[in-house]
Amino acid sequence: MPAFIYLLLPILFWSGNYTLGRLTVTEGIDPFSISFLRWSLACLIILPFAYKKLWRERKIIAKNWPLLVLFGWLGICNYNLFLYIGLTSTTVTNAVLLNSIMPVMILITARLLLGNKTSWLQNTGILISTVGAIAIVSRGSLDTLLHLSISQGDLWIIAAAVSWAIYSVMIARRPKEMSLIGFFACTALIGTLFQAPLFFLFGHSQLSSFTVGNWGTILYMGVFASVGAFLCWNIGIQKLGAATAGHFIHLLPVFSIGLSVLFLGETLFSFHYVGIALIFSGIFVATLLNKKLNPSN
């Protein structure tokens, strides 16, 4: 399978998670319950395949536990919980726009933590695709963009983006001796354990009141948005690097629009086509063109 597919699939899965997460919190299900149940299910799914690896790699886990705790805290607990909390009190427009700054955060974080340098083509690509994302969420209107306000929910979305940027950059430092499935299972367990006390302290949703649709959403989140997406994302970062992976985050609004057209009957307008064209152009410049002209990057 081409390397870029490993980055496209998580964006598709997370777009579905984003849409379903918004619908679920508006139905009154609290973020702590959604996130904890999602990752508890993900752990139940992955453990039968990973427990032997975890046992064999227990010495590696013991040696690298501070780093593994950091990954579980940032990537499993913080990002997901902060996103759902943010979706309870911010608009979809604001949230998608704030998510679009994540590639910039990844590039900056990679430079600060790892000393990575970006080429002018990567910087140009990130600028082009950022403009495309902004065109979509602002509906091609400067007035809409200028009147966006920062709410408490927006701050939670920014916190989620920062957590994910650090996770994406630091993933290059994961213990090389650990198998991918062992690493994911370990960090998923750690992240879920972080969420457990928050769920019991702050979760107020009654599981008995969950509808079939609510449980279907949790199932989707656990299988596709958790296990499938994280495994693909980690493989994609290993193959193409954190900076390249960051550009694919710009596809979140594109895929979200596609899902809304397919399942909600929404219509595409001219600003959608302009934004999508800019996003794909930016990714092309920052990845394929940059790789062709700068083989060493």
ChimeraX attribute file (.defattr): number of C-alpha atoms within 10 A of each C-alpha:
attribute: neighborCount
match mode: 1-to-1
recipient: residues
	/A:1	5
	/A:2	8
	/A:3	14
	/A:4	19
	/A:5	13
	/A:6	23
	/A:7	26
	/A:8	20
	/A:9	19
	/A:10	26
	/A:11	25
	/A:12	21
	/A:13	22
	/A:14	22
	/A:15	22
	/A:16	22
	/A:17	21
	/A:18	22
	/A:19	16
	/A:20	19
	/A:21	26
	/A:22	20
	/A:23	16
	/A:24	21
	/A:25	18
	/A:26	13
	/A:27	10
	/A:28	11
	/A:29	21
	/A:30	20
	/A:31	26
	/A:32	25
	/A:33	23
	/A:34	24
	/A:35	28
	/A:36	27
	/A:37	21
	/A:38	23
	/A:39	27
	/A:40	19
	/A:41	19
	/A:42	26
	/A:43	23
	/A:44	13
	/A:45	15
	/A:46	20
	/A:47	19
	/A:48	9
	/A:49	13
	/A:50	19
	/A:51	15
	/A:52	12
	/A:53	18
	/A:54	20
	/A:55	12
	/A:56	12
	/A:57	17
	/A:58	16
	/A:59	11
	/A:60	15
	/A:61	21
	/A:62	10
	/A:63	12
	/A:64	13
	/A:65	15
	/A:66	10
	/A:67	17
	/A:68	23
	/A:69	18
	/A:70	18
	/A:71	28
	/A:72	25
	/A:73	22
	/A:74	22
	/A:75	23
	/A:76	28
	/A:77	26
	/A:78	23
	/A:79	24
	/A:80	26
	/A:81	22
	/A:82	22
	/A:83	26
	/A:84	25
	/A:85	23
	/A:86	26
	/A:87	25
	/A:88	20
	/A:89	16
	/A:90	20
	/A:91	16
	/A:92	15
	/A:93	17
	/A:94	21
	/A:95	22
	/A:96	21
	/A:97	24
	/A:98	20
	/A:99	21
	/A:100	27
	/A:101	22
	/A:102	24
	/A:103	24
	/A:104	18
	/A:105	20
	/A:106	26
	/A:107	25
	/A:108	20
	/A:109	22
	/A:110	21
	/A:111	15
	/A:112	11
	/A:113	11
	/A:114	13
	/A:115	10
	/A:116	14
	/A:117	14
	/A:118	15
	/A:119	12
	/A:120	11
	/A:121	19
	/A:122	25
	/A:123	15
	/A:124	16
	/A:125	25
	/A:126	27
	/A:127	18
	/A:128	21
	/A:129	30
	/A:130	24
	/A:131	18
	/A:132	30
	/A:133	30
	/A:134	24
	/A:135	23
	/A:136	25
	/A:137	23
	/A:138	21
	/A:139	18
	/A:140	18
	/A:141	13
	/A:142	11
	/A:143	10
	/A:144	12
	/A:145	17
	/A:146	9
	/A:147	9
	/A:148	13
	/A:149	10
	/A:150	11
	/A:151	14
	/A:152	13
	/A:153	21
	/A:154	24
	/A:155	17
	/A:156	23
	/A:157	28
	/A:158	21
	/A:159	17
	/A:160	26
	/A:161	25
	/A:162	21
	/A:163	24
	/A:164	22
	/A:165	28
	/A:166	22
	/A:167	23
	/A:168	25
	/A:169	25
	/A:170	18
	/A:171	19
	/A:172	15
	/A:173	11
	/A:174	14
	/A:175	16
	/A:176	10
	/A:177	10
	/A:178	17
	/A:179	14
	/A:180	17
	/A:181	18
	/A:182	23
	/A:183	24
	/A:184	25
	/A:185	26
	/A:186	26
	/A:187	25
	/A:188	29
	/A:189	21
	/A:190	19
	/A:191	26
	/A:192	25
	/A:193	17
	/A:194	18
	/A:195	24
	/A:196	18
	/A:197	13
	/A:198	14
	/A:199	20
	/A:200	12
	/A:201	10
	/A:202	12
	/A:203	17
	/A:204	14
	/A:205	16
	/A:206	10
	/A:207	11
	/A:208	6
	/A:209	9
	/A:210	12
	/A:211	10
	/A:212	9
	/A:213	11
	/A:214	19
	/A:215	15
	/A:216	13
	/A:217	19
	/A:218	26
	/A:219	17
	/A:220	19
	/A:221	28
	/A:222	25
	/A:223	19
	/A:224	19
	/A:225	25
	/A:226	25
	/A:227	22
	/A:228	17
	/A:229	23
	/A:230	22
	/A:231	17
	/A:232	20
	/A:233	22
	/A:234	22
	/A:235	17
	/A:236	23
	/A:237	22
	/A:238	14
	/A:239	16
	/A:240	15
	/A:241	17
	/A:242	26
	/A:243	28
	/A:244	23
	/A:245	27
	/A:246	24
	/A:247	29
	/A:248	23
	/A:249	25
	/A:250	30
	/A:251	22
	/A:252	24
	/A:253	26
	/A:254	23
	/A:255	19
	/A:256	21
	/A:257	21
	/A:258	18
	/A:259	17
	/A:260	15
	/A:261	13
	/A:262	11
	/A:263	9
	/A:264	10
	/A:265	10
	/A:266	12
	/A:267	11
	/A:268	12
	/A:269	11
	/A:270	10
	/A:271	17
	/A:272	22
	/A:273	15
	/A:274	16
	/A:275	25
	/A:276	22
	/A:277	15
	/A:278	21
	/A:279	30
	/A:280	20
	/A:281	17
	/A:282	27
	/A:283	27
	/A:284	18
	/A:285	20
	/A:286	26
	/A:287	22
	/A:288	12
	/A:289	16
	/A:290	20
	/A:291	15
	/A:292	11
	/A:293	10
	/A:294	11
	/A:295	8
	/A:296	7
	/A:297	14
